[in-house]
Amino acid sequence: MKNGKVKLSHISTTAPKDLDKDKTKKKTEALVEKISELQNLLYAEHKSSLLIILQGMDASGKDGVVKKVFQGVNPQGCQVKSFKAPTEEELAHDFLWRIHKYTPEKGMIQIFNRSHYEDVLITRVHEWFDDQTAMKRFEQINSFEQTLQERGTQILKFYLHISREEQARRFEERLRDPRKRWKYNANDLAEAKRWNDYRKVYEDVFRRCSPEIPWMIVPADQNWYKEHLIAEAIAKTLERLKMKYPEGNL
């Protein structure tokens, strides 16, 4: 997404009908291997870092992206942080305090499974603060991300764009499948009733926190397509760094 006002209802949540699933999955496997190689180079060169932000409605597949796309990376060079409701200590600081300490050091890939954007999403849907406060937070988020970029951190922001029907199907699957039942939370159903409200505040985020560090809206109804688009974007970003292995001390 480059700029302008985004209407999620106008963007497809599925892959193009003429796209070959099996061929795309093979391409994704090659991209996963490439990401593994590039991550090793990133870690060795120790000049840049990568921050990946995953946002989306409940059941949009954020955990699945982490599991699939990063399955080949060295755990020493990649970390994942999931942001839940702030603790009492975190609430005693500014809202970005708990985020900043998890930003990646040079050579690292850091994945945010939900992020600082929760503080301008759920807070607005539930009207925990007014729009004036939200506007200030948008400015602070933009400045925060620009500061990270200026210090050598590449930032990729992905919104996993799932349909309401697919979300309902996945909730039902969590209840049926014992391996997924642990993910089920009755509160998710309550939040799902606020679907239109979440869509509205997400669209505002896309408008106010782009295009300098743009959002990529990823159709997420089909995991194989979602994983391919994200893997492709990550590989291209790392390739653009034109990294080299250091010669070492001979």
C-alpha positions as CSV (number, residue, x, y, z in Angstrom):
1,M,0.0,0.0,0.0
2,K,1.5,3.3,-1.1
3,N,-0.8,6.1,0.2
4,G,-4.3,7.4,0.2
5,K,-7.4,6.1,2.0
6,V,-7.7,2.3,2.2
7,K,-11.0,0.5,2.3
8,L,-10.4,-3.1,3.4
9,S,-13.8,-4.1,2.1
10,H,-12.5,-3.4,-1.4
11,I,-9.4,-5.6,-1.1
12,S,-9.6,-9.3,-1.7
13,T,-8.7,-11.7,1.2
14,T,-7.9,-14.6,-1.2
15,A,-5.3,-15.5,-3.8
16,P,-5.9,-14.8,-7.5
17,K,-7.9,-17.6,-9.0
18,D,-5.4,-18.4,-11.7
19,L,-2.5,-18.8,-9.3
20,D,-1.1,-22.3,-9.1
21,K,-1.1,-23.4,-5.4
22,D,1.5,-26.1,-5.7
23,K,3.9,-24.0,-7.7
24,T,3.5,-21.1,-5.3
25,K,4.2,-23.4,-2.3
26,K,7.4,-24.6,-4.0
27,K,8.5,-21.0,-4.5
28,T,7.8,-20.3,-0.8
29,E,10.0,-23.2,0.2
30,A,12.8,-21.7,-1.9
31,L,12.2,-18.3,-0.3
32,V,12.3,-19.8,3.2
33,E,15.8,-21.2,2.4
34,K,16.9,-17.9,1.0
35,I,15.7,-16.1,4.2
36,S,17.8,-18.6,6.2
37,E,20.9,-17.8,4.2
38,L,20.3,-14.0,4.3
39,Q,19.6,-14.1,8.1
40,N,23.0,-15.8,8.6
41,L,24.6,-13.1,6.6
42,L,22.7,-10.3,8.5
43,Y,24.0,-11.8,11.8
44,A,27.5,-12.2,10.6
45,E,27.8,-8.7,9.0
46,H,26.3,-7.1,12.1
47,K,25.5,-3.8,10.5
48,S,21.7,-3.8,10.0
49,S,18.6,-5.3,11.7
50,L,15.1,-6.2,10.6
51,L,11.9,-5.5,12.5
52,I,8.8,-7.4,11.3
53,I,5.4,-6.3,12.6
54,L,2.5,-8.7,12.2
55,Q,-1.0,-7.3,12.9
56,G,-4.5,-8.7,12.0
57,M,-7.8,-9.8,13.4
58,D,-8.0,-12.7,15.7
59,A,-7.3,-16.0,13.9
60,S,-5.7,-14.3,10.9
61,G,-2.7,-16.6,11.2
62,K,0.1,-14.6,12.8
63,D,1.5,-17.6,14.7
64,G,1.4,-19.7,11.5
65,V,3.5,-17.1,9.6
66,V,6.2,-17.2,12.3
67,K,6.3,-21.0,12.3
68,K,6.4,-21.4,8.5
69,V,8.4,-18.4,7.2
70,F,11.1,-18.5,9.8
71,Q,11.5,-22.3,10.2
72,G,15.0,-22.2,8.8
73,V,16.5,-19.3,10.6
74,N,19.2,-19.6,13.3
75,P,17.4,-19.0,16.7
76,Q,20.5,-17.0,17.8
77,G,19.6,-14.4,15.2
78,C,15.8,-14.2,15.5
79,Q,13.5,-13.3,18.3
80,V,9.7,-13.2,18.7
81,K,7.8,-11.0,21.0
82,S,4.0,-11.1,21.6
83,F,2.5,-8.0,23.2
84,K,-0.4,-8.7,25.5
85,A,-2.3,-6.3,27.8
86,P,0.3,-3.9,29.5
87,T,1.4,-4.8,33.1
88,E,1.1,-2.4,36.0
89,E,4.8,-1.5,35.5
90,E,4.4,-0.9,31.8
91,L,1.3,1.3,32.4
92,A,3.5,3.5,34.7
93,H,5.6,4.5,31.6
94,D,4.8,5.9,28.2
95,F,3.2,3.4,25.9
96,L,6.3,2.9,23.8
97,W,8.5,2.0,26.8
98,R,7.7,-1.7,26.7
99,I,8.2,-1.8,22.9
100,H,11.5,0.0,22.6
101,K,13.4,-2.5,24.8
102,Y,12.5,-5.3,22.3
103,T,13.6,-3.5,19.2
104,P,16.4,-5.5,17.3
105,E,20.0,-4.9,17.8
106,K,22.3,-5.0,14.8
107,G,22.4,-8.4,13.2
108,M,19.1,-9.5,14.5
109,I,15.6,-10.2,13.2
110,Q,12.9,-9.2,15.6
111,I,9.3,-10.3,15.0
112,F,6.4,-8.5,16.8
113,N,3.3,-10.7,17.0
114,R,1.0,-7.8,17.6
115,S,2.8,-4.6,18.5
116,H,2.7,-1.0,19.5
117,Y,-0.2,-0.6,17.1
118,E,-2.4,-2.3,19.7
119,D,-2.2,0.9,21.6
120,V,-4.1,2.8,18.9
121,L,-6.4,-0.1,17.9
122,I,-8.1,-1.8,20.9
123,T,-7.9,1.4,22.9
124,R,-10.0,3.2,20.2
125,V,-12.5,0.4,19.6
126,H,-13.2,0.3,23.3
127,E,-13.0,4.1,23.6
128,W,-10.5,4.0,26.4
129,F,-9.2,7.3,25.3
130,D,-10.3,10.1,22.9
131,D,-9.2,10.7,19.3
132,Q,-7.0,13.6,20.3
133,T,-4.9,11.2,22.3
134,A,-4.8,8.7,19.4
135,M,-3.6,11.4,17.0
136,K,-0.7,12.2,19.4
137,R,0.2,8.5,19.5
138,F,0.2,8.2,15.7
139,E,2.8,11.0,15.6
140,Q,4.8,9.3,18.3
141,I,4.7,5.9,16.5
142,N,5.8,7.5,13.2
143,S,8.8,9.3,15.0
144,F,9.7,6.0,16.8
145,E,9.8,4.0,13.6
146,Q,11.7,6.7,11.7
147,T,14.3,6.7,14.5
148,L,14.7,3.0,14.2
149,Q,15.2,3.2,10.5
150,E,17.8,6.0,10.8
151,R,19.8,3.7,13.0
152,G,19.8,0.9,10.5
153,T,16.7,-1.1,11.3
154,Q,14.6,-2.1,8.3
155,I,10.9,-2.2,9.1
156,L,8.2,-4.4,7.4
157,K,4.6,-4.0,8.5
158,F,2.1,-6.7,7.5
159,Y,-1.6,-6.6,8.1
160,L,-3.1,-10.2,7.6
161,H,-6.3,-9.5,5.8
162,I,-8.8,-12.2,6.7
163,S,-12.5,-12.4,5.8
164,R,-15.2,-12.6,8.5
165,E,-16.3,-15.9,7.2
166,E,-12.8,-17.4,7.4
167,Q,-12.4,-16.1,10.9
168,A,-15.6,-17.8,12.0
169,R,-14.4,-21.1,10.3
170,R,-11.1,-20.9,12.2
171,F,-12.8,-20.3,15.5
172,E,-15.0,-23.3,15.0
173,E,-11.9,-25.4,14.0
174,R,-10.2,-24.4,17.3
175,L,-13.2,-25.9,19.2
176,R,-13.2,-29.1,17.2
177,D,-9.4,-29.8,17.0
178,P,-7.8,-30.8,20.3
179,R,-4.4,-29.6,19.0
180,K,-5.8,-26.1,18.5
181,R,-8.3,-25.9,21.4
182,W,-5.8,-24.2,23.7
183,K,-5.9,-21.2,21.4
184,Y,-9.6,-20.7,21.9
185,N,-10.7,-17.8,24.0
186,A,-14.3,-16.9,24.5
187,N,-13.3,-13.2,24.5
188,D,-12.3,-13.6,20.8
189,L,-16.0,-14.1,19.9
190,A,-16.9,-10.9,21.8
191,E,-14.2,-9.0,20.0
192,A,-15.3,-10.4,16.6
193,K,-18.7,-8.7,17.1
194,R,-16.7,-5.4,16.9
195,W,-15.5,-6.4,13.4
196,N,-16.5,-3.2,11.7
197,D,-15.1,-1.0,14.4
198,Y,-11.7,-2.8,14.1
199,R,-11.8,-2.4,10.4
200,K,-12.4,1.3,10.7
201,V,-9.5,1.9,13.1
202,Y,-7.1,-0.3,11.1
203,E,-7.9,1.8,8.0
204,D,-7.1,4.9,10.0
205,V,-3.7,3.3,11.0
206,F,-2.9,2.6,7.4
207,R,-3.7,6.2,6.4
208,R,-1.8,7.9,9.3
209,C,1.2,5.5,9.5
210,S,2.2,5.3,5.8
211,P,3.7,5.8,3.2
212,E,7.1,6.5,4.6
213,I,7.1,3.1,6.2
214,P,4.3,1.4,4.3
215,W,1.9,-1.3,5.4
216,M,1.5,-4.4,3.2
217,I,-2.0,-5.7,3.3
218,V,-1.7,-9.5,2.8
219,P,-4.7,-11.6,1.8
220,A,-4.8,-14.2,4.6
221,D,-7.7,-16.6,3.9
222,Q,-5.3,-19.1,2.4
223,N,-2.2,-19.7,4.4
224,W,-0.1,-20.8,1.5
225,Y,-0.6,-17.5,-0.3
226,K,-0.2,-15.4,2.8
227,E,3.1,-17.1,3.6
228,H,4.4,-16.7,0.1
229,L,3.8,-12.9,0.0
230,I,5.4,-12.4,3.4
231,A,8.4,-14.6,2.6
232,E,8.9,-12.8,-0.7
233,A,8.8,-9.4,0.9
234,I,11.3,-10.3,3.6
235,A,13.7,-11.9,1.1
236,K,13.6,-8.9,-1.1
237,T,14.2,-6.5,1.8
238,L,17.2,-8.5,3.0
239,E,18.6,-8.7,-0.5
240,R,18.5,-5.0,-0.9
241,L,20.9,-4.6,1.9
242,K,23.7,-6.0,-0.3
243,M,25.3,-7.6,2.7
244,K,28.8,-9.2,2.7
245,Y,30.5,-11.6,5.1
246,P,33.2,-10.0,7.1
247,E,36.7,-11.2,6.4
248,G,37.5,-11.9,10.1
249,N,40.8,-11.7,11.9
250,L,43.3,-13.7,9.9
